Structure formats: C-alpha cells, structure tokens
C-alpha cells in the first residue's frame, strides 16, 4: 500500500510553532525508508502521525487510499491491527504473559489466537527465540525481548512495519541481528519506516529521509530495491 502525505502540519501546544511544517512525501509500497535527524527534529512525531497513533493539525495522510485521520476510532484500530506492525526502542511486552502469549496478543484481539499458535511459534523459531516461548519477559535478554516484540508486530502479516529506534536499546551484536530481521521482512514485500540515529543502519535502507526542524531536508536513495510481492 502506498503512503501519501500532503501538507502535513503537527503542532502541540503552540500552533505558531509546529513540530512538523507542511510535509509532502510519497512512500511506495515495499520501500525500506530510514528516518534520520537530530533529537527533536520531528522524526518520531512523523512516524506517529502517519500511523494514526497521533493526531495531525492539518494536511492529509492516506495509506492504500484510506485517509488515516478521517476514519472513526473503531475503523482505525481495525486497520492498524490488520495492516500495521509496530516496534519501538523498548519492547513493551506485557510482563505477566509468556513470550508466546505476547506474540499472539494482536491475534487475540480478533479471536484468532488459538489457530495462529503454530504461526507464532514458527515466527519465533525464525527469529531464534523459539526456546523462549514459555518464558516471561523478565527471563529473557534484551535482544530476545526485542525479537519477540518483532514477532508480535508481524503475527497479523502487516503491510507496513513502523519501527521507532528498534536498535536503540541494544548492543551492537543484537542491534545487527534486529536490523537483519528487518531487512528480511522488507525483502518479503513489507514496507518499512524506521527511525534511527545510527547512520550505518540508515544507509542500509533503500531510501533515507533526513529531518531538521520539522522539515525533510534530504531525500536520499541508497540502493536498488526489488522486494518480493507480499502475500497476505
């Protein structure tokens, strides 16, 4: 699904000092886009406004032809659950649930968790956390927690993965593992939007949007990109 953003403005307390200042950008289905810039430049706000996790002040955001900011609350929750996956700097796993139960949480919202258990286990094996299925988050390493969080983000086969500093809380070895997983996901046709402060990681996306003071100051293309067609 293509993402089209026109005239996107986001202000918080002061309308005269917007955090995002009239952005126009189109992201094609299947692209891997890194979002870079200094702290406070608007990177994460941009991600949250696109995904509908945050409201916008003016402009339009359409994903697959659907306006993210005119849908009612029920429709946007359903759309997010079915078409979007989210990975953050912190894993946000529920501490009282096992790794497997955490992965199945999005499926539970649709009453599909029982017949998706094999798929969840397969994802966990793919990300080398199959051994942690019955463990609580407190019994896992940071790298394992983040890989479980990625499996949770993918259980519903989303079209788009939003990742906000997914390696920011990890050492270099685990960070590299997580980035390789994200690259693999993209090769399967999932659109990736990833906020990162790691320039080496940003350069591994096929496109980089650099932010400064609420504007996109550079739109760089890093490499040829031929994702496989995504199957829902």
N, C-alpha and C positions, 0 to 999 in steps of 0.2 A: 504493500500500500504506500503510495506516495504521500509525503507530508508537505503541505503548502502553507507558508506563513507570510502574511501580508500586513504591514503597518503595525506590527506587534509593539504595544507600549504597556509597560507594567510599572505602576507606582505603588508605594506602600503608604506612608503617612502623608507625604508631601507631593501633591500632583505636579508641582512645578519642578520636582527633582526625580524624574523617572529612573528606575533601575535598568529598564530596557527601553531603548529610544528609537521606536519606529523601524523594527527589523523586517526585512523582506528576504526570504530564503526558501528554496525548494530542495527537498531531500528525496531522492528517488528510492523506490523500493529496492532493498538488497544492499544499499550502501552501508559502509562502516565509516561513521563520521566521529572524529575526535573533536572535543570542545575544550579549548585551552584559553589561558589568560590568567592574569594576576588575581589574587584573592579579592573579592568584591567587584569583579568586572561584570558579573551578571550570568556566569556560566550555569550555575545550578538553578537559578531562577528561570532561565531559558528552558532548561530541561523540564522543570515542574510545570511551567506554563504550557508547553507543547503537549505534555501527557495529561493535562487536566487535573493534576494534583494541586495546582494553584490557579486562581482566577487571573484574568487579564484586565487591564484598564481599557484598552481599545485595540482594534485590529481583528484579524481572523486567523484561526488555526484550523486547518482541515486535514484529516487523516483518512485516506481512502474515500474522499468526497464527503466525509461527515464532519460537521463543524463541532469541535470539541467544547465550545463554550455556549452553544445554544441547546444542547441535549439536556434533558431533565436528569436529575440525580440518579434515578434507577437505571436509565439508559447508559449513562457514562460509567457507572460501576460495572455494568454488564460488559460494556465494550472493553474497559480496562482489563477485566478478569479474563476475557476471551482472546484479546488481541495484543496485550502488552505484558511484558515482564519487567520487573524492577530489581536492580541490585544496587546496594548502597555501600558506603565506606564501612559501615557497621552492619553486621549480618541481620540483626533484628529477628533472629529466631526466637520462638516462644520457649522460655526456659523450662516450662513444665512438660513439654512434649518431646518425644524422641525425634531423632533426625528424620526418620521415615514419616512420622506424623507431620512434621514441619513441611516436608516436601509436598505432602498431599493436601495441605491447607487450602490452596486455591481450588482443587477438585472437590473438596468437602463443601465449599460454598455452593456448588452446583449439584450436590448429592451424588457425585461420581467417584468418590474416593475409593470405594471398595473395588470396583472393577478397573481402577487405574493403578492399583498397588504394584502390579508387575512392571508397568511402565516407569513408576517411581524408582523401583529397585534397579531397573536397567539403567536409568539416568545416573543413579548413584554409583553403580559399577563403572559406567563410562567415565565419571569424574573421580574415580578411585576413592570413594567414600562408602562403598558397599558394606564394608566391615563395621561401619558406624551406625547402621540402621536402628539399633535399639538403644543407642547412647543419647543422653541428654546433651544439650549444647555445652554445659559446663565440663563434660567429659571428653570434649574434642579440642584439638588445637585450633588456632586462628585460621590457618589455611583450610582445615577441614570444615570449619563453620562456614567460611565463605563459599566453598564448593557446594555445600548443602544448600546455601541460600541461592546459588545459581540454578541448582536443580529445581528448587521450588519455583523460581522465576520462569522455568521452561516447561513445567509439567503440563500446562494447558496449550502448548505449542503456539506461543505468541508469534505474531508477525513482526513485532518490534521489541527490542530489548533496550531499556533505558538504564544506563549504568553511571552512577554518580561516585566518582573516585573509588572504583571497585577494588583497586590495589593499594589504596592509601593507608590502610591499617595493617599491611602485610610486609614481611621482609622480602628481599629481592627474589629469593627462590620461590616462595609462594606467590609473589606478585607475577612472576613469569608464568607460573602454572595457570593462574587465573586468566592472564591475558591470552595464553594459547587456547584455553577453552573458549574464550570469547571469539577468537579468530575462527575456530572450528564451527561455532554457532553461525557466524556470518557466512561461512562457506556453504552452509546448508540453506542459505537464502533469507535468513532473518536479518532485518535492518537493525543496525547497532548505532545508538547515540551514546557516546562515552565521554563524560567529563573527566579530565585527568590533568595533573600538574607535572606528570612525567613526560618530558619531551620525546624520549626514546619510544615510549609507548604510543604517544600521539602520532608519531611518524609511521607507525605500523598500520594505522587506519588508511583507507584509500582517499580520505578527504579530511581536512582539518579546518575548523572554523576557529579563528583566534578572536577573542573578545578583549575589549578595553573600554571602560567607562560606558557600558551598556550598549555598545555597538560592535558589529563584526568588522574588524579592521583588516582581516586577511581571510581568504578562502583558497586553501592550497589543495592541490591534488597530488597524492604521493605515489600511487601505483595503479597499474591496470587492475580491474576488478571484474571477476567473472563468477559470481555465486551460482550455485546450483539452484534450480527452481524449487521454491519452497512448497512442501506438501502439508496441508492442514490435516 
